[in-house]
Amino acid sequence: MTGGPVSAVAFDLDGTLVDLERFHHDALLRAAREVGVALTWDDALHRLPHFIGGPDPRVAAEVAALSGAGVAPAEVLAAKRRYFSALVGAADGIVPRAGAAELLDRLAGRGVPLAVGTVTEREPALGILRRAGLLGHFGADRVVAARDVPELKPAPHVYRETARRLGVPPQDQLVFEDSVTGITAARSAGSPVVAMPTVSDPGYLASIGAAGATAVFPDWHDPALPPLLDRLLSAGLDRLLSAGSAAATAAGSDGRPGSPGRRQRTDPDPSPREACRP
């Protein structure tokens, strides 16, 4: 990450824009019980490395390994997806995380190109975005889902593909994520990352900082988030609109964001970030 300006934004879906993590977790714990693995939520957090953020095939393999009974990961995966679909289908409604829709409106008002990068299968992802009232912010063609890439997160392909569809280099794309898996994917793609975790476990928050998040915010209403976006995007969009001019070059080099409090670090040092807030 360069710490420089950005000109487009990509978002993870589950946990970041829409908090369906409880459904994912409940579905996985039920699937684990089917194969004889009894886990509490805390057990799963500490025994399954990909419990937060997936992707599903990896966490299914981790559950299968705990079974000790020759259970195939595909069996766990099928059960988890079955339970998840039932839980989402029975939900009265799907709403964005508080403040997320307002931030999308703010970005759209500035003409910022937006995309979604998720490990969820395409049709469920589009359905979740529709039910949450968010699909119009992106359009189906800017939703990158599991089938669109050769490898899922934490590999970089999802966020390389969102950058391609947004028409920017990955380093000019800001990514919002809620998990270590997703942060690793974005950083591997070369994109700066802001973390919006739903988990308050201190150990997990520390791992988010270690994964390379530039900033960590507990929610979309944090007052330090808009100033950070304004500094990053003002320089990036000016550069995009005035490509090739000397003025744009100067604006790009001077447009490095500041440091409000301890929520962020924007220096070019790629060492682990210290911006975690419980």
C-alpha positions as CSV (number, residue, x, y, z in Angstrom):
1,M,0.0,0.0,0.0
2,T,1.3,3.4,-0.9
3,G,-0.8,5.6,1.3
4,G,-1.6,7.7,-1.7
5,P,-4.9,8.8,-3.2
6,V,-7.6,6.4,-4.4
7,S,-10.2,6.8,-7.1
8,A,-12.5,3.9,-6.6
9,V,-13.9,1.8,-3.8
10,A,-14.6,-1.9,-3.4
11,F,-16.6,-3.5,-0.6
12,D,-16.8,-7.0,0.9
13,L,-20.4,-8.1,1.3
14,D,-21.2,-10.3,4.3
15,G,-20.1,-8.7,7.5
16,T,-19.1,-5.4,5.9
17,L,-22.1,-4.0,4.0
18,V,-24.7,-6.4,5.4
19,D,-24.2,-8.2,8.7
20,L,-25.2,-11.8,7.9
21,E,-22.2,-13.3,9.8
22,R,-24.5,-14.6,12.5
23,F,-26.3,-16.7,9.8
24,H,-23.0,-17.9,8.4
25,H,-21.8,-18.8,11.9
26,D,-25.0,-20.5,13.0
27,A,-25.2,-22.5,9.8
28,L,-21.6,-23.7,10.2
29,L,-22.1,-24.7,13.8
30,R,-25.2,-26.7,12.8
31,A,-23.3,-28.3,10.0
32,A,-20.4,-29.2,12.3
33,R,-22.8,-30.9,14.8
34,E,-24.1,-33.0,11.9
35,V,-20.7,-34.5,11.5
36,G,-20.1,-34.9,15.3
37,V,-18.1,-31.7,15.9
38,A,-19.7,-29.7,18.8
39,L,-18.4,-26.2,18.9
40,T,-19.5,-23.0,20.6
41,W,-19.0,-19.7,18.8
42,D,-15.8,-19.0,20.9
43,D,-14.5,-22.5,20.2
44,A,-15.0,-21.9,16.5
45,L,-13.3,-18.5,16.6
46,H,-10.2,-20.0,18.1
47,R,-10.1,-23.4,16.5
48,L,-11.2,-22.6,12.9
49,P,-8.8,-20.1,11.3
50,H,-11.3,-19.2,8.6
51,F,-14.4,-19.0,10.8
52,I,-14.6,-15.3,10.3
53,G,-14.7,-14.4,6.6
54,G,-14.4,-17.9,5.2
55,P,-14.3,-18.8,2.4
56,D,-16.7,-21.7,3.0
57,P,-14.7,-24.4,1.4
58,R,-11.7,-23.7,3.7
59,V,-13.7,-23.6,6.9
60,A,-15.6,-26.7,5.9
61,A,-12.3,-28.5,5.5
62,E,-11.3,-27.3,8.9
63,V,-14.4,-28.7,10.5
64,A,-13.9,-32.0,8.6
65,A,-10.4,-32.2,10.0
66,L,-11.8,-31.9,13.5
67,S,-14.3,-34.7,13.0
68,G,-11.7,-37.5,13.0
69,A,-14.2,-39.7,11.3
70,G,-13.2,-39.4,7.7
71,V,-15.8,-36.8,7.0
72,A,-15.5,-35.2,3.5
73,P,-15.3,-31.4,3.5
74,A,-17.9,-31.4,0.7
75,E,-20.4,-32.9,3.2
76,V,-19.8,-30.1,5.7
77,L,-19.9,-27.5,2.9
78,A,-23.3,-28.8,1.6
79,A,-24.8,-28.8,5.0
80,K,-23.6,-25.4,5.8
81,R,-24.9,-23.9,2.6
82,R,-28.3,-25.6,3.2
83,Y,-28.6,-24.2,6.7
84,F,-27.5,-20.7,5.5
85,S,-30.0,-20.6,2.7
86,A,-32.8,-21.6,5.1
87,L,-31.8,-19.0,7.6
88,V,-31.5,-16.2,5.1
89,G,-34.8,-17.2,3.4
90,A,-36.6,-17.2,6.7
91,A,-35.3,-13.7,7.7
92,D,-38.0,-11.0,7.8
93,G,-35.6,-8.6,6.1
94,I,-32.0,-8.0,5.2
95,V,-30.7,-4.5,6.0
96,P,-27.3,-2.9,5.6
97,R,-25.1,-2.3,8.6
98,A,-26.1,1.0,10.2
99,G,-24.5,3.9,8.2
100,A,-23.4,1.8,5.2
101,A,-26.2,3.0,2.9
102,E,-25.5,6.6,3.8
103,L,-21.8,6.2,3.0
104,L,-22.6,4.6,-0.4
105,D,-24.9,7.6,-1.1
106,R,-22.1,10.0,-0.2
107,L,-19.6,8.2,-2.5
108,A,-22.2,8.0,-5.4
109,G,-22.8,11.7,-5.0
110,R,-19.2,12.3,-5.7
111,G,-19.2,10.0,-8.7
112,V,-16.9,7.4,-7.1
113,P,-17.0,4.1,-9.0
114,L,-18.1,1.3,-6.6
115,A,-17.8,-2.5,-6.7
116,V,-18.4,-5.6,-4.4
117,G,-16.0,-8.4,-4.0
118,T,-17.3,-11.5,-2.2
119,V,-16.7,-15.2,-1.7
120,T,-20.5,-15.8,-1.8
121,E,-21.9,-17.5,-4.8
122,R,-23.2,-15.0,-7.4
123,E,-27.0,-15.5,-7.2
124,P,-27.1,-15.5,-3.4
125,A,-24.9,-12.4,-3.4
126,L,-27.1,-10.5,-5.9
127,G,-30.2,-11.6,-3.9
128,I,-28.7,-10.3,-0.6
129,L,-27.8,-6.9,-2.3
130,R,-31.3,-6.6,-3.7
131,R,-33.1,-7.4,-0.5
132,A,-30.8,-4.9,1.3
133,G,-31.6,-2.2,-1.3
134,L,-28.0,-1.9,-2.2
135,L,-27.6,-3.4,-5.7
136,G,-28.4,-0.2,-7.4
137,H,-25.2,1.4,-6.0
138,F,-23.1,-1.2,-7.9
139,G,-25.0,-2.9,-10.7
140,A,-24.7,-6.6,-11.2
141,D,-21.7,-6.2,-13.5
142,R,-19.6,-4.8,-10.7
143,V,-20.4,-7.6,-8.2
144,V,-17.5,-10.0,-8.2
145,A,-18.5,-13.3,-6.7
146,A,-17.0,-16.8,-6.1
147,R,-17.5,-18.1,-9.7
148,D,-15.9,-15.0,-11.2
149,V,-12.3,-15.8,-10.0
150,P,-10.0,-18.8,-10.1
151,E,-9.2,-18.6,-6.3
152,L,-11.1,-17.2,-3.4
153,K,-9.9,-14.9,-0.6
154,P,-7.3,-14.8,0.9
155,A,-5.9,-15.0,-2.7
156,P,-5.8,-11.6,-4.4
157,H,-8.0,-12.5,-7.4
158,V,-11.3,-11.0,-6.1
159,Y,-9.9,-7.6,-5.6
160,R,-7.8,-7.6,-8.7
161,E,-11.0,-8.3,-10.6
162,T,-13.0,-5.5,-8.8
163,A,-10.2,-3.1,-9.7
164,R,-10.3,-4.3,-13.4
165,R,-14.1,-3.8,-13.5
166,L,-13.7,-0.4,-11.9
167,G,-11.1,0.6,-14.5
168,V,-8.3,1.4,-12.0
169,P,-5.1,-0.2,-10.9
170,P,-5.5,-2.1,-7.6
171,Q,-3.4,0.4,-5.7
172,D,-5.9,3.1,-6.6
173,Q,-8.8,1.1,-5.2
174,L,-9.7,1.4,-1.5
175,V,-11.2,-1.8,0.0
176,F,-13.5,-2.1,3.0
177,E,-13.4,-5.5,4.7
178,D,-14.4,-7.0,8.0
179,S,-12.1,-10.1,8.2
180,V,-8.5,-11.0,8.2
181,T,-9.1,-13.3,5.2
182,G,-10.5,-10.3,3.2
183,I,-7.8,-7.9,4.4
184,T,-5.1,-10.4,3.3
185,A,-6.8,-10.7,-0.1
186,A,-6.9,-6.9,-0.6
187,R,-3.3,-6.3,0.5
188,S,-2.1,-9.2,-1.7
189,A,-3.8,-7.4,-4.6
190,G,-2.0,-4.2,-3.7
191,S,-5.0,-2.3,-2.5
192,P,-5.2,-0.2,0.8
193,V,-7.8,-1.6,3.2
194,V,-10.0,-0.1,5.9
195,A,-11.4,-2.7,8.3
196,M,-15.0,-2.6,9.6
197,P,-15.1,-5.7,11.9
198,T,-18.2,-7.0,13.6
199,V,-16.2,-9.1,16.0
200,S,-14.9,-7.3,19.2
201,D,-12.7,-10.1,20.4
202,P,-9.3,-8.4,21.3
203,G,-7.2,-11.2,19.8
204,Y,-9.1,-11.0,16.5
205,L,-8.8,-7.2,16.4
206,A,-5.1,-7.6,16.9
207,S,-4.9,-10.0,14.0
208,I,-6.7,-7.4,11.8
209,G,-4.1,-4.9,12.6
210,A,-1.4,-7.4,11.9
211,A,-3.0,-8.2,8.5
212,G,-2.3,-4.7,7.3
213,A,-5.5,-2.7,7.7
214,T,-4.7,1.0,7.3
215,A,-7.5,1.9,9.7
216,V,-10.0,0.0,11.9
217,F,-13.5,1.5,12.6
218,P,-16.1,-0.2,14.8
219,D,-19.0,1.0,12.6
220,W,-19.9,3.2,9.6
221,H,-20.9,6.1,11.8
222,D,-17.4,6.7,13.2
223,P,-16.8,10.5,12.9
224,A,-13.2,9.9,11.7
225,L,-14.3,7.9,8.6
226,P,-15.6,10.7,6.4
227,P,-12.5,12.9,6.8
228,L,-10.3,10.0,5.9
229,L,-12.4,9.2,2.8
230,D,-12.4,12.9,1.8
231,R,-8.6,13.2,1.9
232,L,-8.1,10.0,0.0
233,L,-10.7,10.5,-2.6
234,S,-10.3,14.2,-3.2
235,A,-6.7,13.7,-4.4
236,G,-7.6,10.6,-6.3
237,L,-10.6,11.9,-8.2
238,D,-8.7,15.2,-9.0
239,R,-5.9,13.1,-10.5
240,L,-8.4,10.9,-12.4
241,L,-10.2,13.9,-13.9
242,S,-7.0,15.8,-14.8
243,A,-4.8,12.8,-15.9
244,G,-1.6,13.9,-17.5
245,S,-1.6,17.5,-16.3
246,A,1.1,19.0,-14.1
247,A,-1.5,20.2,-11.7
248,A,-2.8,16.6,-11.3
249,T,0.6,15.4,-10.7
250,A,1.2,17.9,-7.9
251,A,-2.2,17.2,-6.4
252,G,-1.5,13.5,-6.4
253,S,1.8,13.9,-4.6
254,D,0.4,16.3,-2.1
255,G,-2.9,14.5,-1.4
256,R,-1.7,12.1,1.3
257,P,-4.2,11.7,4.1
258,G,-3.5,13.0,7.6
259,S,-3.7,11.1,10.9
260,P,-6.8,11.8,13.0
261,G,-6.2,10.1,16.3
262,R,-5.2,6.4,16.5
263,R,-7.7,5.1,14.0
264,Q,-5.3,5.1,11.0
265,R,-1.8,5.1,9.7
266,T,-1.2,6.2,6.2
267,D,2.6,6.2,5.9
268,P,4.1,3.9,3.2
269,D,5.5,1.5,5.7
270,P,3.7,-1.8,5.1
271,S,4.3,-3.1,8.6
272,P,1.3,-4.1,10.8
273,R,-1.1,-1.3,11.6
274,E,-1.8,-0.2,15.1
275,A,-5.2,1.3,14.4
276,C,-7.5,-1.2,16.3
277,R,-10.3,0.0,18.5
278,P,-12.3,-2.5,20.6
